[in-house]
Amino acid sequence: MTTLTKRATVYLDPGLHRAIRLKSVETARSVSDLVNDALRDGLAEDANDLAVFEERKKELTLSFETFVKELRRHGKI
């Protein structure tokens, strides 16, 4: 099965470019594969964060001021 890909021009910081090239050589993987995996991981982390925010959006919130007062009231500070 052939995977369709899109070509993109990306400008990298010189240090990052060198690091990804070295990793490519050391792992025998293409720079494109490494970049695609890093983007997938980053986007998956964002999706997980959004899911957690969605789950917690109905939780009660506590202001910082109230939190500090509660700590003081309970002798924690």
HELIX and SHEET records of a PDB file:
HELIX    1   1 PRO A   14  THR A   27  1                                  14    
HELIX    2   2 VAL A   31  ARG A   56  1                                  26    
HELIX    3   3 PHE A   64  ARG A   73  1                                  10    
END                                                                             
